[in-house]
Amino acid sequence: MNILLELSETLGQALQAKHRQLALAESCTGGMVAQAVTAIAGSSAWFDRGFVTYSNVAKTEMLGVPDALIAEFGAVSEPVAEAMALGALQHSQAHLSAAITGIAGPGGGSPHKPVGTVCFAWASRSDGGSRGNTMVIETRHFEGDRTQVREQAASYLLAGLLKMANAL
C-alpha cells in the first residue's frame, strides 16, 4: 500500500473513532488527496466533501476566498491557504479541514516563490465543547518533478491532518 493510502486509512480510523468529518480544499494536488481518502472503504463515514479549486475564480466562488486576498498575496500564499481551509469548513459539515495551494512546476515559479513551494492550512472547529477552533499554517518547499512535488505535498497534508485529528 502506498503512503497516501496508509495515511488516509489511519486518518479515517482516527476520525471515525471520534465521530468527526473531514473536508478538503485542494489546488495544486488537483484532488489527489480526496482520491486517496475515497480509496479507503467506508470513507463516507468520515469524509464529507472535497473542493478542487484550481483557478482563482474557483477559490473565490466555491470557498469564499476574497479576490483582494489573492491579489495582495497571490494564490500560493499562507493567507490564501488559510482562507481555503476556513472556506472548506464553512461550506461543509466537517469538523476538520485542510487546504493546499502551490507551484508544482515545471513552470510558474519565481525567485520569491520557486517551483516546489506549497502552502498548507489545517483547521478544526469545535462542536460546542470546551475546545475552540484551531488553525495551523505552513509553507514548505519540495524538490523533484511535478509528480514528485504533488505526491510529497499530498503526503505532507495527510500527515498534518492525522496529527490534528489525533488532537481533536
SVG drawing of the C-alpha trace seen along z (x, -y; Angstrom):
<svg xmlns="http://www.w3.org/2000/svg" viewBox="-23 -44 38 46">
<polyline fill="none" stroke="black" stroke-width="0.4" points="0.0,0.0 1.4,-3.4 2.0,-6.2 -1.1,-8.2 -3.4,-5.2 -1.7,-4.3 -2.0,-7.8 -5.7,-8.0 -6.6,-4.8 -5.0,-5.8 -6.7,-9.2 -10.0,-7.6 -9.7,-5.4 -8.9,-8.4 -11.8,-10.5 -14.3,-7.7 -13.3,-6.9 -14.1,-10.5 -17.2,-10.8 -15.7,-13.6 -15.9,-14.6 -13.3,-15.9 -13.4,-18.4 -10.5,-19.1 -9.7,-22.2 -7.1,-21.3 -5.4,-23.4 -2.0,-22.1 -2.8,-18.5 -6.0,-18.6 -8.0,-16.1 -5.1,-13.7 -5.8,-13.8 -9.5,-13.3 -8.8,-10.4 -6.6,-8.7 -9.2,-9.3 -12.1,-7.9 -10.0,-4.8 -10.5,-3.7 -13.6,-1.5 -16.1,-3.2 -14.6,-6.7 -18.2,-8.0 -18.4,-7.7 -15.8,-10.4 -15.2,-12.2 -17.8,-14.9 -16.5,-16.5 -13.6,-17.9 -13.2,-21.1 -10.8,-21.1 -10.3,-24.8 -7.5,-25.1 -8.4,-28.5 -8.5,-31.7 -12.2,-32.1 -13.0,-28.6 -11.2,-29.6 -13.5,-32.7 -16.7,-31.1 -16.5,-27.8 -14.6,-28.7 -15.2,-32.4 -11.6,-33.4 -11.6,-37.1 -10.3,-38.4 -8.4,-41.1 -6.5,-38.4 -5.4,-36.6 -4.5,-40.0 -2.4,-41.0 -0.6,-37.8 -1.0,-35.5 -2.9,-32.2 0.2,-30.4 0.4,-32.1 -0.4,-31.3 -3.3,-33.8 -5.0,-32.1 -4.4,-28.6 -5.9,-29.7 -8.9,-31.2 -9.3,-28.0 -9.3,-25.8 -11.8,-28.1 -14.0,-28.1 -14.0,-24.3 -15.2,-24.3 -17.9,-27.0 -19.2,-25.2 -19.4,-21.7 -20.5,-19.7 -16.9,-18.9 -15.1,-19.3 -11.6,-19.2 -10.4,-20.7 -7.1,-21.0 -6.1,-23.2 -3.2,-23.0 -2.0,-25.5 1.3,-25.5 3.6,-25.6 4.1,-22.0 6.0,-23.1 7.7,-22.8 6.8,-26.4 5.1,-29.1 7.8,-29.7 9.6,-32.9 12.7,-33.8 10.4,-34.6 8.2,-31.5 10.2,-28.8 8.7,-25.7 8.1,-23.3 6.7,-26.0 3.5,-24.7 1.3,-26.4 -0.8,-24.4 -3.5,-25.1 -5.2,-22.7 -8.3,-23.9 -10.7,-22.4 -13.8,-23.7 -15.2,-22.7 -18.6,-21.1 -19.7,-23.4 -17.4,-21.8 -14.7,-23.4 -12.1,-23.2 -12.0,-26.1 -11.1,-26.4 -7.6,-25.5 -5.6,-26.7 -2.1,-25.6 -0.5,-27.2 2.8,-26.3 4.8,-26.7 7.2,-24.0 9.5,-23.6 9.6,-20.2 12.2,-19.0 11.5,-17.0 9.4,-17.0 5.7,-17.9 4.5,-14.5 7.0,-14.2 6.1,-17.7 2.4,-16.9 2.8,-13.5 5.1,-14.9 2.7,-17.7 -0.3,-15.3 1.5,-13.1 2.5,-16.1 -1.1,-17.4 -2.4,-14.0 0.3,-13.7 -0.7,-17.1 -4.4,-16.1 -3.5,-12.9 -1.7,-15.0 -4.7,-17.4 -7.2,-14.5 -5.4,-12.9 -5.5,-16.2 -9.3,-16.6"/>
</svg>
